[in-house]
Amino acid sequence: MAAGQKKLVISAPEPRTLDLIFTKEARAALDERYRIIETDPEDVAGLDDAILGEISYIIGQPPLSHQTLERMPKLRAILNVESNLINNMPYEVLFERGIHVVTTGQVFAEPVAELGLAMALNIARGIVDADLDFREGRELWGGEGNGRARLLSGSEVGIIGFGDLGKALNRVLSGFRTTTRAFDPWMPASILRDHGVEPAGLDEVLSNSDFIFVVAAATSENQGFLDATAFAKMRDGAAFILLSRANVVDFGDLMVAVESGRIVAASDVYPQEPLPLDHPVRHLKGFLRSAHRAGALDSAFKKMGDMVLEDMDLMDRDLPPMRCKRAERETVSRIRSKPVTVN
């Protein structure tokens, strides 16, 4: 295909880059099939009409107004590789025009699930604390080092949110013979049962679980819904593992609950990232910390590029995208996740 016949693609995937999300082979395929213009997200609206009028695809989710979209008559899809659907464009206009908005966020499901499993096993067996004690020469040998140890196997598990992350987490837990309950008000009970988990209300999940995994998306309805009242319903000694977004939790209430000794916790996400050096959670006993690194594997990033290429190929042939997850008309405007700033 001659260069002049290639479809035009705007690349504005901040904070990602094309080199981050495409292998060398996939990047070569992208350049062979399309004309690529790389720009900052804030500069897309200022591009010449001649460019905007030829755009078929946007990689990224730059801010777009109704007026800017009117200047893009050939736009077929916005391929969000940041993973969070952002409230920075008129979705109703996109849906009316049949423009797809899709996200590659599902690539993070398996890596996040594996880190969640690692956190649960560490909490159950005290692996990090035992290693630190060993380094300092104060280790306890044998049974003396297992005063608070327990098994994940055969335990009661609660999963809050059962989208891509919840399903992946359920898969990695399958070998541990857990009794698993899930709470997700956006998910039919039959789908939960099909995945081998028991549909349950939030109170039931909180009060009947030894380990609670929070993988719920942040929405307009659930800001801070896991608060002091919720933590008070948890079993003494239960583990609370936060993997999705910090704004579904009242983080101050969580720290108070952990400081009291009633529960233990782990988190990969925080209200502010990077977290200030003087934040009290850094030194809170009973709290396992990870610096929002659960999903940030190079293998996951590279899957994004493969998904983008496959879906663009489908749309080039007038077929719907199938690899990326499509934004839903009924729910996209209710998502409240904060954009990431660090890969």
C-alpha positions as CSV (number, residue, x, y, z in Angstrom):
1,M,0.0,0.0,0.0
2,A,1.4,3.4,-1.0
3,A,2.2,5.9,1.8
4,G,-0.6,8.2,0.6
5,Q,-3.2,5.5,0.9
6,K,-2.3,4.5,4.4
7,K,-4.8,5.3,7.1
8,L,-3.7,8.1,9.5
9,V,-3.1,7.3,13.2
10,I,-2.6,9.9,15.9
11,S,-0.3,8.6,18.7
12,A,-0.8,10.4,22.0
13,P,-0.6,7.5,24.6
14,E,0.9,9.5,27.5
15,P,2.3,8.3,29.9
16,R,2.9,5.3,27.6
17,T,5.0,5.4,24.5
18,L,4.9,3.4,21.3
19,D,8.2,1.8,22.2
20,L,6.8,0.7,25.5
21,I,3.7,-0.9,24.2
22,F,4.9,-2.3,20.9
23,T,7.6,-4.9,20.3
24,K,10.1,-4.1,17.5
25,E,8.2,-6.4,15.2
26,A,4.8,-5.0,16.1
27,R,6.1,-1.4,15.7
28,A,7.4,-2.3,12.3
29,A,4.0,-3.7,11.3
30,L,2.3,-0.5,12.7
31,D,4.6,1.7,10.6
32,E,4.2,-0.4,7.5
33,R,0.4,-0.3,7.6
34,Y,-0.3,3.2,8.8
35,R,0.9,6.8,8.8
36,I,1.7,7.7,12.4
37,I,1.8,11.2,13.8
38,E,3.1,11.4,17.4
39,T,2.0,14.3,19.5
40,D,1.2,15.3,23.1
41,P,-2.4,14.7,24.1
42,E,-3.0,18.4,24.8
43,D,-1.9,19.3,21.2
44,V,-4.3,17.0,19.3
45,A,-7.1,19.6,19.2
46,G,-4.7,22.1,17.7
47,L,-3.7,20.0,14.7
48,D,-4.5,21.3,11.3
49,D,-7.8,20.6,9.8
50,A,-6.1,18.7,7.0
51,I,-4.7,16.3,9.5
52,L,-7.7,16.0,11.8
53,G,-9.9,15.3,8.7
54,E,-7.8,12.2,7.8
55,I,-7.5,10.6,11.2
56,S,-8.8,7.0,11.4
57,Y,-7.5,6.0,14.8
58,I,-6.2,7.6,18.0
59,I,-3.8,5.6,20.2
60,G,-4.3,7.1,23.6
61,Q,-7.2,9.1,25.1
62,P,-6.4,12.8,24.6
63,P,-9.0,15.4,25.6
64,L,-11.4,16.0,22.8
65,S,-14.3,18.4,22.6
66,H,-17.5,18.1,20.6
67,Q,-16.0,20.7,18.2
68,T,-12.8,18.8,17.7
69,L,-14.6,15.6,17.0
70,E,-16.6,17.4,14.3
71,R,-13.3,18.0,12.6
72,M,-12.6,14.3,12.5
73,P,-15.1,12.8,10.1
74,K,-13.1,9.6,9.4
75,L,-12.4,8.7,13.0
76,R,-13.1,5.1,13.7
77,A,-11.8,4.4,17.1
78,I,-10.0,5.7,20.2
79,L,-7.7,3.0,21.6
80,N,-7.0,3.8,25.2
81,V,-3.7,2.2,26.3
82,E,-3.6,4.1,29.6
83,S,-6.2,1.5,31.0
84,N,-8.5,4.0,32.7
85,L,-11.4,5.4,30.7
86,I,-11.2,9.1,31.3
87,N,-14.0,11.6,31.5
88,N,-12.4,14.0,29.0
89,M,-14.6,13.6,25.9
90,P,-18.3,13.6,25.0
91,Y,-19.0,9.9,25.0
92,E,-22.6,10.4,23.8
93,V,-21.3,12.0,20.6
94,L,-18.8,9.1,20.1
95,F,-21.6,6.5,20.6
96,E,-24.0,8.4,18.3
97,R,-21.3,8.4,15.5
98,G,-20.4,4.8,16.0
99,I,-16.9,5.6,17.1
100,H,-15.4,2.8,19.2
101,V,-13.8,3.7,22.5
102,V,-11.8,0.7,23.7
103,T,-9.2,0.0,26.4
104,T,-6.3,-2.5,26.8
105,G,-6.6,-2.5,30.6
106,Q,-7.3,-6.3,30.7
107,V,-3.6,-6.9,30.1
108,F,-3.0,-6.1,33.7
109,A,-5.5,-8.6,35.1
110,E,-3.2,-11.6,35.4
111,P,-0.1,-9.7,36.7
112,V,-2.3,-7.9,39.3
113,A,-3.9,-11.2,40.3
114,E,-0.5,-12.8,40.8
115,L,0.7,-10.0,43.0
116,G,-2.5,-10.2,45.0
117,L,-1.9,-13.9,45.6
118,A,1.7,-13.1,46.7
119,M,0.4,-10.5,49.1
120,A,-2.1,-13.0,50.6
121,L,0.5,-15.7,51.0
122,N,2.9,-13.2,52.6
123,I,0.2,-12.1,55.1
124,A,-0.6,-15.7,55.8
125,R,3.0,-16.8,56.4
126,G,4.8,-13.6,57.4
127,I,7.4,-14.0,54.7
128,V,8.7,-10.4,54.5
129,D,8.9,-9.9,58.2
130,A,10.6,-13.3,58.7
131,D,13.2,-12.3,56.0
132,L,13.9,-9.0,57.7
133,D,14.3,-10.7,61.1
134,F,16.7,-13.2,59.5
135,R,18.8,-10.4,58.1
136,E,19.0,-8.8,61.6
137,G,19.9,-12.1,63.3
138,R,16.6,-12.3,65.3
139,E,14.9,-15.0,63.3
140,L,12.7,-17.6,65.0
141,W,13.2,-21.2,63.9
142,G,10.5,-23.8,63.1
143,G,7.2,-23.5,64.9
144,E,8.4,-20.6,67.0
145,G,8.4,-18.5,63.8
146,N,4.8,-19.4,63.0
147,G,2.9,-18.0,65.9
148,R,0.5,-16.1,63.6
149,A,0.9,-18.2,60.5
150,R,-2.1,-19.7,58.7
151,L,-3.1,-21.3,55.5
152,L,-4.6,-19.7,52.5
153,S,-5.8,-23.2,51.4
154,G,-9.3,-23.9,52.5
155,S,-9.9,-20.4,53.8
156,E,-12.9,-18.2,53.1
157,V,-12.2,-15.5,50.5
158,G,-14.1,-12.4,49.5
159,I,-13.7,-10.6,46.2
160,I,-15.1,-7.1,45.8
161,G,-15.5,-6.4,42.1
162,F,-15.7,-9.2,39.5
163,G,-14.5,-7.6,36.3
164,D,-11.3,-8.7,34.5
165,L,-9.3,-8.4,37.7
166,G,-11.7,-10.4,39.8
167,K,-12.0,-13.2,37.3
168,A,-8.2,-13.4,37.0
169,L,-7.8,-13.4,40.8
170,N,-10.4,-16.2,41.0
171,R,-8.4,-18.3,38.5
172,V,-5.1,-18.0,40.4
173,L,-6.9,-18.9,43.7
174,S,-8.5,-22.0,42.2
175,G,-5.9,-24.4,43.4
176,F,-6.3,-23.3,47.0
177,R,-9.7,-24.9,47.5
178,T,-11.1,-21.6,49.0
179,T,-14.7,-20.8,49.6
180,T,-15.0,-17.7,47.5
181,R,-17.8,-15.1,47.7
182,A,-18.0,-12.1,45.3
183,F,-19.8,-8.8,45.5
184,D,-20.3,-6.9,42.3
185,P,-23.5,-4.9,41.8
186,W,-22.9,-4.6,38.1
187,M,-22.6,-8.3,37.6
188,P,-25.5,-10.8,37.3
189,A,-25.4,-13.6,39.9
190,S,-25.5,-16.3,37.2
191,I,-22.1,-15.1,35.8
192,L,-20.6,-15.2,39.3
193,R,-21.9,-18.8,39.7
194,D,-20.5,-19.7,36.2
195,H,-17.1,-18.8,37.5
196,G,-17.5,-20.9,40.6
197,V,-18.0,-18.2,43.2
198,E,-20.9,-17.5,45.4
199,P,-22.8,-14.2,44.8
200,A,-23.0,-12.3,48.0
201,G,-23.8,-8.9,49.4
202,L,-21.1,-6.6,50.6
203,D,-21.8,-7.2,54.3
204,E,-21.6,-11.0,53.8
205,V,-18.3,-10.7,52.0
206,L,-16.9,-8.4,54.8
207,S,-18.1,-10.5,57.7
208,N,-17.4,-14.0,56.4
209,S,-13.9,-13.7,54.8
210,D,-10.5,-14.5,56.0
211,F,-9.0,-12.7,53.0
212,I,-10.7,-9.8,51.2
213,F,-9.5,-8.7,47.8
214,V,-10.6,-5.3,46.5
215,V,-10.5,-5.2,42.7
216,A,-13.5,-2.9,42.1
217,A,-13.3,-0.1,39.6
218,A,-13.8,3.4,41.0
219,T,-17.3,4.8,40.0
220,S,-19.5,7.7,40.8
221,E,-21.4,5.5,43.3
222,N,-18.6,3.9,45.3
223,Q,-16.1,6.6,46.3
224,G,-14.8,5.7,49.8
225,F,-17.5,3.1,50.3
226,L,-15.1,0.9,52.2
227,D,-14.8,2.9,55.4
228,A,-14.8,2.5,59.2
229,T,-18.2,0.9,59.2
230,A,-17.1,-1.7,56.6
231,F,-13.8,-2.5,58.5
232,A,-15.7,-3.0,61.7
233,K,-17.7,-5.8,60.1
234,M,-14.6,-7.7,59.2
235,R,-13.4,-10.7,61.2
236,D,-10.6,-10.2,63.8
237,G,-7.3,-10.9,62.0
238,A,-8.8,-10.8,58.5
239,A,-6.6,-9.5,55.7
240,F,-7.7,-6.7,53.4
241,I,-5.9,-6.5,50.1
242,L,-6.4,-3.4,47.9
243,L,-5.4,-3.9,44.3
244,S,-7.6,-1.7,42.1
245,R,-8.0,2.0,43.0
246,A,-7.5,3.8,46.3
247,N,-10.5,6.0,46.0
248,V,-12.9,3.2,46.7
249,V,-11.5,3.1,50.2
250,D,-11.4,5.7,53.0
251,F,-7.7,5.3,53.4
252,G,-7.6,7.0,56.8
253,D,-10.2,4.6,58.2
254,L,-8.2,1.7,56.8
255,M,-5.1,2.8,58.6
256,V,-7.0,3.2,61.8
257,A,-8.4,-0.3,61.5
258,V,-4.9,-1.7,60.9
259,E,-3.3,0.3,63.7
260,S,-5.9,-1.1,66.1
261,G,-4.6,-4.6,65.4
262,R,-8.1,-5.9,64.4
263,I,-7.2,-6.5,60.7
264,V,-4.1,-6.6,58.6
265,A,-3.8,-5.0,55.1
266,A,-1.8,-4.8,51.9
267,S,-2.1,-2.2,49.1
268,D,-0.6,-1.6,45.7
269,V,-2.4,1.8,45.3
270,Y,-2.7,5.0,47.3
271,P,-4.7,8.2,47.5
272,Q,-1.6,10.1,46.3
273,E,1.1,8.7,44.0
274,P,4.0,8.9,44.5
275,L,3.2,8.8,48.2
276,P,4.8,11.5,50.3
277,L,7.9,10.3,52.3
278,D,6.3,11.4,55.5
279,H,3.0,9.5,54.9
280,P,2.2,7.5,58.1
281,V,1.3,4.3,56.1
282,R,5.0,3.9,55.3
283,H,5.7,2.8,58.9
284,L,2.3,1.2,59.8
285,K,2.8,-2.2,61.4
286,G,0.5,-4.8,59.9
287,F,0.4,-3.1,56.5
288,L,2.2,-4.6,53.5
289,R,3.1,-2.0,50.9
290,S,3.7,-2.1,47.1
291,A,4.3,0.9,44.9
292,H,1.6,0.5,42.2
293,R,3.7,-2.0,40.4
294,A,1.3,-5.0,40.3
295,G,0.5,-4.7,36.6
296,A,3.5,-2.9,35.3
297,L,5.3,-5.7,33.6
298,D,6.9,-5.3,30.2
299,S,5.1,-8.4,29.0
300,A,1.8,-6.8,29.8
301,F,2.7,-3.5,28.1
302,K,3.7,-5.4,25.0
303,K,0.4,-7.2,24.8
304,M,-1.2,-3.8,24.5
305,G,0.4,-3.2,21.1
306,D,-0.6,-6.6,19.9
307,M,-4.2,-6.0,20.9
308,V,-4.2,-2.6,19.2
309,L,-2.8,-3.9,15.9
310,E,-5.3,-6.8,15.9
311,D,-8.3,-4.6,16.5
312,M,-7.2,-1.9,14.0
313,D,-6.9,-4.7,11.4
314,L,-10.5,-5.9,12.2
315,M,-11.8,-2.3,11.9
316,D,-9.9,-1.8,8.6
317,R,-12.0,-4.7,7.3
318,D,-15.3,-3.2,8.7
319,L,-15.4,-5.6,11.6
320,P,-15.9,-4.7,15.2
321,P,-12.9,-4.6,17.6
322,M,-12.6,-7.8,19.6
323,R,-9.4,-7.9,21.5
324,C,-9.7,-4.6,23.5
325,K,-12.6,-4.0,25.9
326,R,-15.2,-1.7,24.5
327,A,-16.6,1.2,26.6
328,E,-20.3,0.7,27.5
329,R,-22.8,3.4,26.9
330,E,-24.5,2.8,30.2
331,T,-21.4,2.8,32.4
332,V,-18.5,4.7,30.9
333,S,-19.6,8.1,32.3
334,R,-19.8,6.6,35.8
335,I,-16.1,5.5,35.9
336,R,-14.0,7.7,38.2
337,S,-10.5,6.3,38.0
338,K,-7.6,8.8,38.1
339,P,-5.3,8.8,35.1
340,V,-1.9,7.2,35.8
341,T,1.2,9.4,35.7
342,V,3.9,6.7,36.0
343,N,4.1,3.5,33.9
